[in-house]
Amino acid sequence: MTMDTGENRSDPRRSSMYAVVVEVEGRRIAGKIRDYSDHGCRLRLDEPLRTQNGPITVMRGDASMPGTVAWQDGKSIGVRFPHGVPDAMFAPSFKRSSSDRWLR
């Protein structure tokens, strides 16, 4: 599903509520993906980050995606993924392919 935010975006957003864990500055924080696009996602975390930007890893199941915190507003954050986000990563049941080498 595409979310109409009234923003001029190059990548459409898709809504979700998938549980994730993020790792940033050695801490792990649980949260949910609220929406995602081909190159990023918006997360709602259980607690705010201590940093405003920098590297972050988003983990779902046995996969992890390295990214960068793009913005933060309380417990909501935006994450940018330099290698893009495969749709399969956010499918209800996903399997990694050999083309997803950047997923750890």
GROMACS elastic network, one bead per residue, 0.5 to 0.9 nm:
[ bonds ]
;  ai    aj funct       b0    kb
    1    13     6  0.77493   500
    1    14     6  0.50367   500
    1    15     6  0.60056   500
    1    16     6  0.86489   500
    2    12     6  0.61044   500
    2    13     6  0.52101   500
    2    15     6  0.66708   500
    3    12     6  0.73545   500
    3    13     6  0.55002   500
    3    14     6  0.59247   500
    3    15     6  0.64525   500
    3    35     6  0.81213   500
    4     7     6  0.76441   500
    4    12     6  0.83572   500
    4    13     6  0.78541   500
    5     8     6  0.85164   500
    5    13     6  0.86579   500
    6     9     6  0.88471   500
    9    12     6  0.65773   500
    9    13     6  0.85894   500
   11    37     6  0.57440   500
   11    38     6  0.60260   500
   11    39     6  0.75220   500
   12    36     6  0.82731   500
   12    37     6  0.57743   500
   12    38     6  0.76665   500
   13    35     6  0.61169   500
   13    36     6  0.52647   500
   13    38     6  0.79630   500
   13    41     6  0.82490   500
   14    34     6  0.85833   500
   14    35     6  0.52904   500
   14    36     6  0.53613   500
   14    37     6  0.62295   500
   15    33     6  0.82220   500
   15    34     6  0.59618   500
   15    36     6  0.66385   500
   16    32     6  0.82853   500
   16    33     6  0.60628   500
   16    34     6  0.51896   500
   16    35     6  0.52669   500
   16    36     6  0.75652   500
   16    90     6  0.80222   500
   17    32     6  0.56418   500
   17    33     6  0.53252   500
   17    34     6  0.53435   500
   17    35     6  0.75576   500
   18    31     6  0.84439   500
   18    32     6  0.53523   500
   18    33     6  0.53142   500
   18    34     6  0.75550   500
   18    60     6  0.81250   500
   18    90     6  0.75431   500
   18    92     6  0.82730   500
   19    30     6  0.74542   500
   19    31     6  0.58900   500
   19    33     6  0.65394   500
   19    59     6  0.89925   500
   19    60     6  0.70175   500
   19    61     6  0.89791   500
   20    29     6  0.85261   500
   20    30     6  0.59472   500
   20    31     6  0.53668   500
   20    32     6  0.54869   500
   20    33     6  0.68716   500
   20    43     6  0.87442   500
   20    45     6  0.88923   500
   20    58     6  0.67087   500
   20    59     6  0.55602   500
   20    61     6  0.78545   500
   21    28     6  0.63844   500
   21    29     6  0.54917   500
   21    31     6  0.59350   500
   21    32     6  0.79935   500
   21    45     6  0.85368   500
   21    57     6  0.83312   500
   21    58     6  0.60522   500
   21    59     6  0.51735   500
   21    60     6  0.67113   500
   22    27     6  0.79741   500
   22    28     6  0.54955   500
   22    29     6  0.53243   500
   22    30     6  0.63918   500
   22    31     6  0.75212   500
   22    45     6  0.84882   500
   22    56     6  0.67786   500
   22    57     6  0.54716   500
   22    59     6  0.59119   500
   22    60     6  0.88556   500
   22    64     6  0.89061   500
   23    26     6  0.62732   500
   23    27     6  0.54237   500
   23    29     6  0.65504   500
   23    55     6  0.89389   500
   23    56     6  0.58189   500
   23    57     6  0.51149   500
   23    58     6  0.66239   500
   23    59     6  0.78671   500
   24    27     6  0.53861   500
   24    28     6  0.66621   500
   24    29     6  0.82400   500
   24    49     6  0.79819   500
   24    50     6  0.89274   500
   24    51     6  0.85220   500
   24    54     6  0.83060   500
   24    55     6  0.67510   500
   24    57     6  0.66407   500
   25    28     6  0.85574   500
   25    50     6  0.86337   500
   25    51     6  0.83610   500
   25    54     6  0.89790   500
   25    55     6  0.81385   500
   25    56     6  0.78646   500
   29    45     6  0.67792   500
   29    46     6  0.66773   500
   29    47     6  0.70226   500
   29    48     6  0.87385   500
   29    49     6  0.85057   500
   30    44     6  0.88332   500
   30    45     6  0.59516   500
   30    46     6  0.57452   500
   30    47     6  0.80600   500
   31    43     6  0.66933   500
   31    44     6  0.55001   500
   31    46     6  0.54380   500
   31    47     6  0.83347   500
   32    42     6  0.86525   500
   32    43     6  0.56239   500
   32    44     6  0.53856   500
   32    45     6  0.64377   500
   32    46     6  0.85063   500
   33    36     6  0.72245   500
   33    41     6  0.68246   500
   33    42     6  0.60071   500
   33    44     6  0.65092   500
   33    45     6  0.86886   500
   34    41     6  0.75005   500
   34    42     6  0.55772   500
   34    43     6  0.54962   500
   34    44     6  0.66470   500
   35    40     6  0.87591   500
   35    41     6  0.56637   500
   35    42     6  0.54079   500
   35    43     6  0.73587   500
   36    39     6  0.77730   500
   36    40     6  0.57247   500
   36    42     6  0.62029   500
   36    43     6  0.87337   500
   36    85     6  0.84330   500
   36    90     6  0.85433   500
   37    40     6  0.53619   500
   37    41     6  0.60713   500
   37    42     6  0.89762   500
   37    84     6  0.85538   500
   37    85     6  0.73243   500
   37    87     6  0.87579   500
   38    41     6  0.84278   500
   38    81     6  0.84114   500
   38    84     6  0.54586   500
   38    85     6  0.50681   500
   38    86     6  0.70355   500
   38    87     6  0.76640   500
   39    79     6  0.85108   500
   39    80     6  0.59264   500
   39    81     6  0.51237   500
   39    82     6  0.68265   500
   39    83     6  0.73058   500
   39    85     6  0.56400   500
   39    86     6  0.89877   500
   40    67     6  0.82101   500
   40    78     6  0.71661   500
   40    79     6  0.52841   500
   40    81     6  0.52476   500
   40    82     6  0.84466   500
   40    84     6  0.71957   500
   40    85     6  0.70187   500
   41    77     6  0.83499   500
   41    78     6  0.58063   500
   41    79     6  0.53470   500
   41    80     6  0.68243   500
   41    81     6  0.82585   500
   41    85     6  0.89669   500
   42    76     6  0.70270   500
   42    77     6  0.57378   500
   42    79     6  0.63818   500
   43    75     6  0.81010   500
   43    76     6  0.55946   500
   43    77     6  0.53208   500
   43    78     6  0.63533   500
   43    79     6  0.76907   500
   44    47     6  0.85533   500
   44    48     6  0.89435   500
   44    74     6  0.89968   500
   44    75     6  0.56556   500
   44    77     6  0.65965   500
   45    48     6  0.65412   500
   45    49     6  0.83770   500
   45    74     6  0.89181   500
   45    75     6  0.51586   500
   45    76     6  0.62412   500
   45    77     6  0.77676   500
   46    75     6  0.67662   500
   47    74     6  0.81591   500
   47    75     6  0.56526   500
   48    51     6  0.87628   500
   48    72     6  0.84009   500
   48    73     6  0.84153   500
   48    74     6  0.56352   500
   48    76     6  0.75340   500
   48    77     6  0.86137   500
   49    52     6  0.72490   500
   49    72     6  0.81028   500
   49    74     6  0.80598   500
   49    75     6  0.72888   500
   49    77     6  0.86186   500
   51    54     6  0.73794   500
   51    69     6  0.87989   500
   51    72     6  0.88455   500
   52    69     6  0.72374   500
   52    70     6  0.82217   500
   52    71     6  0.68575   500
   52    72     6  0.63020   500
   53    56     6  0.86968   500
   53    68     6  0.68734   500
   53    70     6  0.61331   500
   53    71     6  0.67480   500
   53    72     6  0.78901   500
   54    67     6  0.84016   500
   54    68     6  0.53204   500
   54    69     6  0.54090   500
   54    70     6  0.78729   500
   55    66     6  0.73205   500
   55    67     6  0.58435   500
   55    69     6  0.63216   500
   56    65     6  0.84347   500
   56    66     6  0.60295   500
   56    67     6  0.52622   500
   56    68     6  0.54466   500
   56    69     6  0.64110   500
   56    79     6  0.78975   500
   57    64     6  0.63457   500
   57    65     6  0.55011   500
   57    67     6  0.59081   500
   57    68     6  0.80632   500
   58    63     6  0.84745   500
   58    64     6  0.54896   500
   58    65     6  0.51895   500
   58    66     6  0.64903   500
   58    67     6  0.74463   500
   58    79     6  0.87254   500
   59    62     6  0.72081   500
   59    63     6  0.57737   500
   59    65     6  0.63908   500
   59    66     6  0.88284   500
   60    63     6  0.55573   500
   60    64     6  0.62874   500
   60    65     6  0.85822   500
   60    89     6  0.81101   500
   60    90     6  0.86633   500
   61    64     6  0.80063   500
   62   104     6  0.79968   500
   63    89     6  0.81780   500
   63    96     6  0.80814   500
   63   103     6  0.58437   500
   63   104     6  0.56811   500
   64   102     6  0.86042   500
   64   103     6  0.54890   500
   64   104     6  0.54386   500
   65    81     6  0.74804   500
   65    83     6  0.88870   500
   65    85     6  0.82291   500
   65   102     6  0.73305   500
   65   103     6  0.55946   500
   65   104     6  0.71912   500
   66    80     6  0.88608   500
   66    81     6  0.66330   500
   66    82     6  0.80083   500
   66    83     6  0.85936   500
   66   102     6  0.81811   500
   66   103     6  0.79720   500
   66   104     6  0.88848   500
   67    79     6  0.61804   500
   67    80     6  0.54449   500
   67    82     6  0.64850   500
   67    83     6  0.85625   500
   68    78     6  0.84560   500
   68    79     6  0.55152   500
   68    80     6  0.52390   500
   68    81     6  0.66282   500
   68    82     6  0.81214   500
   69    72     6  0.75105   500
   69    77     6  0.69739   500
   69    78     6  0.59466   500
   69    80     6  0.64370   500
   70    77     6  0.74184   500
   70    78     6  0.52623   500
   70    79     6  0.53690   500
   70    80     6  0.60649   500
   71    76     6  0.84784   500
   71    77     6  0.56101   500
   71    78     6  0.51504   500
   71    79     6  0.73828   500
   72    75     6  0.72751   500
   72    76     6  0.58454   500
   72    78     6  0.64183   500
   73    76     6  0.52094   500
   73    77     6  0.62150   500
   73    78     6  0.88708   500
   74    77     6  0.77192   500
   80    84     6  0.83422   500
   81    84     6  0.53270   500
   81    85     6  0.68445   500
   82    85     6  0.87151   500
   83   102     6  0.75632   500
   85    88     6  0.84187   500
   85    89     6  0.70782   500
   85    90     6  0.86195   500
   86    89     6  0.55654   500
   86    90     6  0.77140   500
   86   100     6  0.77119   500
   87    90     6  0.56774   500
   87    91     6  0.66146   500
   87    94     6  0.89891   500
   88    91     6  0.50434   500
   88    92     6  0.85322   500
   88    93     6  0.80757   500
   88    94     6  0.54113   500
   88    95     6  0.68961   500
   88    96     6  0.74654   500
   89    92     6  0.85880   500
   89    93     6  0.83808   500
   89    94     6  0.57854   500
   89    95     6  0.75260   500
   89    96     6  0.74971   500
   90    93     6  0.79164   500
   90    94     6  0.70123   500
   91    94     6  0.53936   500
   91    95     6  0.88871   500
   96    99     6  0.80788   500
   96   100     6  0.62705   500
   96   101     6  0.85919   500
   96   103     6  0.79712   500
   97   100     6  0.54594   500
   97   101     6  0.77755   500
   98   101     6  0.59480   500
   99   102     6  0.83115   500
  100   103     6  0.56747   500
  100   104     6  0.87956   500
  101   104     6  0.72236   500
